[in-house]
């Protein structure tokens, strides 16, 4: 395992911990960590239910926090770690923010925007393309989502 692989796993485990926070608060368990030069710049977890905000996805929360911290919307050089493949909205936000790299744990076979259904993050027609790494901590992230939705179905 390379140093980059170890770093990817370390940041993804942090994102998984944030996904647990979302779960505890009644939101779909997705967490995000934005890092640059080996340092965490911003974090986020799903807050759609808590904030009554359809855009409060983990990725958007982290991107907004990082942009505010940097004092600008361009997040060049950053890597975004997310426990689930970003949707189209979040993939578009990553492109707009000019992040360099996206690392995600598990695919979203119903609405993924970074390779499984759509590939907005690496679309050659856009003015910015993002390098994508898939599958870091895949099993843990998938298990978290599966158990969350199984619990939800029991409640209905």
N, C-alpha and C positions, 0 to 999 in steps of 0.2 A: 504494500500500500504506500503510495507516494504521500509527501507532505500535503499536497493539494487535496488528495482524497481524505486525509485525516481532518483537514480544516473543513472540507465540505460536510463531513459527517458531524463534526463538532457543532457547526452552525445549524445544521438540520435538526440536531437533537435539541438545540435551544428553541427552534421553531416548533418542534413537537411539544415542548413544555408550554409554549404559548397557545398551541391548539387546545391543550387541556384546559387552559383558562377560559377559552371561548366555550368549550363544552360545559364547564361548571356554571357559566352564565347563561346557558340555554341556547347558544349559537352553534352552528355547524363548526366542528373542531378543525379549523384551519389556522395555522400560524405562519408568520413571515418574519424574516430577519434580513435586513439590508446591511451589507458589510463592504468596506473598501480598505484595501491595504491591510487585511487581516484584523481590522477593528470593526466592531458593530457600531453603525451610525444610527440605526432606527429599528424598531420592532413593531409588529402589529398582530392582531388576531381578529377574527370575525366579530363584528359588533352590530350586525344588521338588526337583530332582535332588540338588543339593549338600547340602541340609538334610534330605532325606527327609521333607519336609513338604508335604502337599497344599495348604496354605493360603499357602505362601510365594510368592504371585504378586507381581509388581512393585508393583502398587497397594497391596496389603496391607502390604508392607514399608515403602513410603513413608508410608502413613497411620499405621502404628505409630510410626515414627521421628518424624513431626511431632507426634503426640499426646504422646509422651514429652518432646519438646523444649518443647512448650507447657505441659506439666503438666496436660493435660486432653484429653478425647476430642472436644470440639467444635472443629471446624476451620473455623469460620465465616470467610468472606472469602477462603478459599483456592481456588486453581485447581489441578486435577490434570491434568497432561499425560501421556498414555500413548500408546505407539506402536501399540497394538492396542486395539480396542474392549473394554472390560471385560466379563468374564463376569458371570453373575448374582451370584455371591458378591461379586465386587469392586464391582459396581454397588450392591449392597445395603450394603456397607461404606461407600461414598461417601455414600449417603443417610444412613446412621446417623451418620457423622462430620459431617454438615451442610456438606459443601463447597459452595461457591457455584457453581462452574463446572467442567465436564469438557471437556477438549480431547483428541481422539484422532485418530490418523493414519489407520488403515485399519479397515474394518468386519471383524467376525468373523461370516461368514454361517452358521456352524454353531452358535454359542453366544453371540452378542453380547447383552449385557444393557442396552445403552444406545441401542437404536433399530433395529438391523438384524433381530434375531430377536425379542427382548423389549425392552421399554422401561421397565425398573424405575427408571432414573434420573430419568425425567420422568413417572412414573405419578401421575395426579391423586388416586388413592385413598390415597396415602401422605402423611404429615405434612410432608415436605420434598421439594422438587423441585429438580433441578439443571439449570442452563442448559448446553446441549451445543453444542460446535462440532466438526464432523467434517471430516476430510480434510486436515489440516495435515501436510505432508510424506508424503502418502499413498503415492506411488510408491516412495519410499525404504524405508518400513516394510514395504510389501507385498513388495518385492524381497528384503528381508532374511529375512522369514518363508518365502517361496517357496524360496529357496536353502537355507535350513536344513533344511526338510522334504525337499527333493530329495536332499541329502546323507545324511539319515537313511535314506531309502528305498534308497540305494545300499549302505549298511552292512548292511542286513537280508538 
